[in-house]
C-alpha cells in the first residue's frame, strides 16, 4: 500500500471545490477516461483584474488525482492568471506534503489542466495534440516535449521516474529505449551521466510483502463496504461474488444493475481498490466470470 500524507487523505475524503463552477469563463480538460485519469477544471476569472475568483474540478481517477485537483483549486483561487501559471506540479505535490513517486503524474495532470484553462480563457490554442514533439508513448499518448520538460523540471534520472511522472512507458514498454535516449540527452546537458541501472528518485527501500488471497479478499470487502452507502443513496448496491488471483468479480444490484453508468462505477471501484491494495486488480461483472471460476466458487 502506498504511503499517503494526511493532507492527501483529507483532500480525497473531503475534496474542496468539487464540481463545475457556475458562470465559469475558463475550462481546461486533460487526460482520458480510457487511459485511467481525466480532469476538467473550470475557473471564474474577473475580466477586469484577471484574478481567479473561483475554481472547481471534476476528476475521474484515483485518490491522488482527486487530491491533486482539490488542492490545486485551493492554491490558485485569488491568484492572477499569470501567477497561477507559475504553479508547478511540484508545488501541487508539496502542498499535499508529498505524493508517492508512482502518483506524481496526478500533479502533472493538474498543472496541464490549469494551462489549458488559461489558454481557453485567453482564446489561445493549448498544444495538447503532440505537434510540438514526436509521440513517444503510444499507450498513453505522451510526446517527447512533455517527457523532456518533466525530466528537466523534476530532475528525473530513470525510466521508472518518467513513468511515475507522465505514465509514459507504463503500458507495453516498447518506448523504453526512446525514453532512455531522452534521459541520456537531457542528463548530458545537465552535466550528468545517464546510468540505465540508476535507482529511481525516492525509491522505496523496503519491498512490500505481497498480500495473501485471504488478506486481499478482506481488504476488497472493506473497500466495497465503504462505497456501499454512496451507491445505496442512489438506489444501487454492489456485492463481491468471487476473487480469483488479482481479479474481483462483483454484482451490481438495484439501480446500478443495467445502469448506463455501471461500467464507469466499476472502473471507479477498481481505481479505489488499487489505491488501497497497492497492487493491480481488475474488477469485472460476475456475469463475465469464466465457468471454471463459477464452479470453483460454487
N, C-alpha and C positions, 0 to 999 in steps of 0.2 A: 504494500500500500504506500502511495506517495505521501510525503510529509507536508502538510499544508499549514500555513500560518493561521493564527486566529482571525486575522483580517480577511484572508481568503474565505474562510468558513463563514464569517459574518456576511460578507457580500454575496455569498452563494445562498445562504439560508434566508437572508434579509436584503435582497438586492435593492439598490437605490435607483430611482428614476426608470423603473421598468415600464415598458410600453412606449407608444408613439406620443410625441409632443403635439398638443393641439396648436394649430396655427403655425406649424413648422415651415420655415422657408429655406431649409437646407437638409438634404438627405444624402447619406452615404451608405452604399451597400457593397459588402465584400464577402468572399467565400462562396461556398456552395453546399447545400444540404447533402448532395450526393457524395461530397468529399468529407462530410462529417461535421463541419463547422460553418456557420453563416451568421453575419451580423448586419443589422440595419440600424444606423444611427441617425436620429433626427434632431435638428437644432432649431431654436428660435433665436434669430440674430437681430439685434437692434440695428435697423438700417442707418440710423443717424450716427451711431457711435462705433458700430462693428463689434459690439460686445455680445457674447453668447449669454442670453438671459435664461435659457432653459435648454436642457438636453435630455433625451430619452433613448432607450435602446430596446431592441428586440433581437434576442440571440437564440440560435439553435446550435447546441453544442454541449460540451462538458461543463463541469462546475468551474473550472479555471476560466473558460470562455465567458461565463456569466459574471464571475467576479471581476475579470479584467474590464468587461464592458461597463459594469456598475461603477467601479472606481474611476474609470475614465470620465464618465459623465460628471462625477463629483469634482474631479480635477479641473475640468475646462469651464464649468459654469462660472460666469463673472469675468472670464478672460476675453481679450480681443481675439479676433481670428488669427492675427499674426503671432500672438503669444501662444495660442493654442497649438499652432503648427510646430512650435518648438518642443512640444511634449514628445518624448521618445518612448519607445516600447520599454526601455529600461526604467524610465520614470514611472510607468504604469506598474511594472513589477516591483519597484522599490516601494511604491505607495501601499502595496499589498504585503510588505515585509518579505518579499521574495516569492518566486514560483518554482516548482520543481523544474529542472532542466528540460524534462520531456514535455512541459507545458508552456514553454516560453513563446511558442508560436501563437498562443492566445493573445499575448500582449502585442505582438506584431499585427495581428488582425485588427485590434482596437486602433492602433496608430493609422493603419491604412484606411479604416472606415472614416476616421476624422479627416484625413487628407481628401478623401472622396467627397465628404460632405461640404468641406470648404470650397472645393473646386465646383461643386454643384451650385453653391450659393453665388459664386463669382461668375457663373456662366462659362466656366472653363471645362475642358475635357480632361478627365482624370485618366492617366495612362495605366490601364489595367489589362490591356489586350496583348501585352508582350511584344509590342512593336519596337520597344527600345532595345531588347536583347533577345538572344536565342532562347528558345524554350528548352530548358534542361530536364526538368522532371515532368514527364507527360502524365504520370498518375495524378499529380496534384496541381498541374499547370503552373509550375514555378519557373521563372526565367532567370537568366544569368545576372541581370541587373539587380534583382532582389537579393539573390544569394550573395553577390559581391558587397552590396550595401550592408547586409546583416553581418558578414564576416568582418568588415571594417568597423562598424558601429559597436559590435559586441565582442570583438577580439576573439572570434571563433578560430579553432585550430584543427578540428577533426570533423570527419563526415557526420559522425553522430551529433555533433554540435549543430551542424547545418540542418539536420533532420529535426532536431528539437526546436529550433527557432523558426523554421519555414515549412516543415513537413517534407521538403524535397528529399528523395531517397528513401522515404518510409514505405514505399509500395513494392515494386518489383525489383528495385535495387539496380536496374540497368543503367542508371545515371550516375552511379558512384564514381566512376572513372572521370566523368566530366566535372563532378563536384571537387574531386581531388585536384584536377587541373586548375580550377578557380582558386582553391585554397593555396596551392603552390605559388600561383602568380601573385595573389594578394599578400601572402606572408613574405614573399621576396621583396615586395615594395615596402613592407613594414620593417625590412631588415632582419627577418627571421627565416628559419629553415623549416620547410614542411616535413613533418615526420608522419608517414602513413600509419604508424603504430602509436601515435600520441593518444593519451587518455583524454576523453572529453572534459571540458571545464565542469567544475563542481561534480566530478564523478562520485558516485556512491561507492564508498569503500566496502561496506558490508553487503554481501549478497542477500537478497530476500529469500527466505525459506519458502519453497512452494507450498501452497495450501493442499491439504488432503481433500478428497472429494466431499467428506462429511463437513469439513470446515467451509468449503465452497458453498455447499447447499445451505448451510446455516446462514451465511452472510447474504446469499441471494434472497432467502426468505425474509431476513431483516430489512433489506432494501425494499422489497415488494410491500412489506407491511408499512414502511414509512411513506410509500407512494399511494397506498390504498385510499386514505382519506380524500386526497385530491381527486382521484378517479371516481370515488363514490359520490362526491359532491356534484359530479356531472352525470350521475346515474349509471356509472360503469364500475368495473372491478377487474382484477387480474388474479389468476391463481397459477401457482407453479405446478406443472404436471410431472416433469422429469428433468434430470440433469445428466447428460452424457458427455464425459470429458469436459470440454470448455463450451458446450452448447446447452442452453437452458430452453426448454420447451414450455410455453405458457398458453393459457386460455384467457382470452379477453371476453368478459361476460357483460351482461346488461347492455347499457347504451354503447359500450365500447365494442360489442360484438357486431361486426359488419359495418362499423363506422368508417367513413371515408378517411378519417384521420388516424385509424388504427395503426397503420404502418408507421406513421410519424411517432405515435405514442410508444410503440415497441422500440423504435430507434432511440427515443429518449430514455427508456428503461435500460437499454443496452449501454448507453453512454454513462448512465449513473452507476451501473454495475461495474463497469471498467474502472470508474473513479474509485470505488470502494475496494474492489478486489485487487487493484493494481496489476491486472493482467487482462489479456484479450479474452473476451467472451462473446458468444453470439446468442441472441435472443430470437427464437423462431416460434411461430404459432404451432401449437400442438397438432393441428391438422396436417402439418407438413412433416411430422415425426416419422422416420423410417419404420417399417413394420418390425424390424428386429428390435428397435428400441421400445416399441409398444409392447412387444411380447416380454421383453426383459422387465419393463415397468409393471406389467400386469401380474 
